[in-house]
């Protein structure tokens, strides 16, 4: 089970994801200075890595993902979605993904999920993201993730076991937010707690660390 949202707002790119597996933030969700992408269902981490490299080389996200899936012999088991800095979106759900599986597009965001109770989970994620348009991107993504969990999430009735939130601001040399829960009996709730802790205490120490310019990946 996985559900996630990718979004671009005011030049920032972000991802929030929850799943019934461990350490999802290290394998499935990606942000860069040119967009955000998730690979899930049968996760293929190289799709995320290669797509972000293509985005940084100037490729539109729909072209980049199409290239990756056309070369993938197991594309029918993949679910990939994301958005680039221009607001172009891409959504793909393979026919062999565990039902209920599907996706939706919004204005500058995408939502996708598999092994869900039904499509109302994704609708709840999208509605919550749109409803809180006056909040910062990290908060909107967390609210959207919570809405998906509360709408039913995993069709087996389980809580997500890991969750992650990442937000990239191209105007700064480091990730604006990068919070992960690698294993927990209620990962979305724990992600909310860790995010709040980072938000309220992080300002005291982040400025002590030198900014390191992020280099583009080699093509």
N, C-alpha and C positions, 0 to 999 in steps of 0.2 A: 504494500500500500504506500502510495506517495501522492501528495498534492503540493503544488507550488505555484508561485506567482513571480513573474519577471516584469519590471516596469522601468520606464524612463520618465523622469519628471524634472523640469527646469535644469536640464543638462546632467542630472545625476542618474545613475543606473543602479538598480537594486534587485535582489532576489531574496525571497523567503521560501523555505521548503520544510516539509515535515514528512516522515516516513516510518514504517515499521521495520527498520533495519538500523544498524549502528553507523555512526560517523558519516552521515550523509553530506555534511559540509565539505568533506575532503574528496568526494567523488562525483557529485552530481550537479552542483550549482557553481556558476562562474560569472564574474563581473570583470570588466576591463574599462578603459577610458572611452570605449566606443560602443558599449552595450552590455546586455545580460543574457545568459543562456542557461537552460537546464536540460540535462539528459537523464531520463528516468525509465520506469518499467524495468526492462533489462538494461541497466545502466551501462553506457559506453563512455567512460571518462575521456578517451581521446577525442570524441566528437566535440566535447566542450572545449578542450584545449585547442584543437585545430580551428574550431569556429572563431574563438576569440582572436587567434592569430590572423585569420582572414579578415575579421572586422578591423583590426589594427592596420591591415594593409589596404583598407578602403573598400572591401567588398560589402555589399548589402547583406543583411543577415539571412534573408530568404534564399539568396543565391548560395551563401556559404553552407547553410544547412542542407539544401538540396544536393550540393556536391558531396557532402559527407554521407548522406543516406543512399545516394545512388551507388556509392562504392561499398556499401555495407551489405554483406550477404544475409544478415539477420535484421534488416530494417523493419520487418513486420513485427518484431518484438520490442522495438524502440518507441519511446515517446520523447519528443524534443520540442522545445518551444522557447521563444525569446523575443527580444526587441533590441533594435540598434538606436544609435544616437539621433537618427532622423525620424524616429517613431515608426519605422517599418517593422512589422511583426511577422513571425513565422510560428506555425503550429502544425505538428505532425504526430498522429497516433497510429501505430501499426495495428493491423488487423488481428495480430496474435497477442496483443496486450490483454492482461487479465481484466475481465469486466467487473464492475462498470468502469469503462475507460473513455476519456474524451477530453476536449479542450474548448476554450473560447478565447476570442480576441476582444479587446476593448481599445479605447483611445490611449495609445501609448503603453499598453500592458497586455500580457497574455497570462492565462491560467490553464493548468492541465493537471490531470490526476488519473490514477488507475487503482483497481481493487477497492473502489469506493461504494458507499451505499447506493448512490445514484447521482445524477447530474446536478441535483440541488446543492451538493457540496461546492462545486465550482461556481455556481451562481451566487452562493453566499459569499465566497471569497471575493468575486468581482464586485458585488454590491457593496460590501464593506469597504473595499479599496476606494470606490468612487464616492462613497458617502463621506469619507473623512478627508476631502480634498484640501482642507485648510491646515492639515497637520504635516509635519516633516515626513519625508519619504520613509525613513526607518520605522516610524510609528504607524504609518499607513499600512506598511507591509506586515507588521506584527498584528495589527487589528484584523487584517484580511486573513492571516493564518489562523488566528483564534476563531474567526467566523467559520472557517472550513471545519475545524475540529468540532465546534459546537453544533454544526449542521449534520454531523454523523460520521464524517471522516471514513475510517476503515470499516468496510462492510462486515467484518468479524466482530465489531464492537470494541476493538482495542484502541488504546491511546497510541499516538505516535511514540516511537522509541528514540528517535534522534531528530534534531531540527537545527536549522541554521539561518542566519540573516547576514547579508553582505550588501553594503552600499558603497559605490565608487563615485567620488566627485572628481572629474577630470581637471578641475582647477587646483587640486591639492596633490601633493606627492605621495600620499598614503591613503589606504582605504579609510573612508569616513566611519564605517561600522563593519566589524567582522566578528560576529558572535556565534558560537556553536555549542550545542549540547550533543555530545557524541553517544551517550547512553543514559536513559532515564525512563522511569515507568510512566512519566507524563511529560514528555519532552517539550511540548509547546508551552506549558505553564512554567517549566524550568527556564526556557529561553526568555520568556518575559521577565523572569526574576533576574537573570544574568544581565540582560540588556539594561534593566533599570539600575542595577548596581554599577555597570560600566558607565552609564550616562551620568549618574550622580557623583561618582568618585573619580572618573577618568580625567576630568578637567584639571585635577590637581597634579597630574603627572605626565600627561601626554606632551606638554610643551617642553618637558625636560629632555626629550629624545630628539636627536637631530633628524631633520627631514632628509630622506634618501630618495632621489629621483628614480622613479620606476622606469626601467628601460623597456622598450618594445621587444617582443619576442623576435628572434630571427625568422625570416620567412622560409 
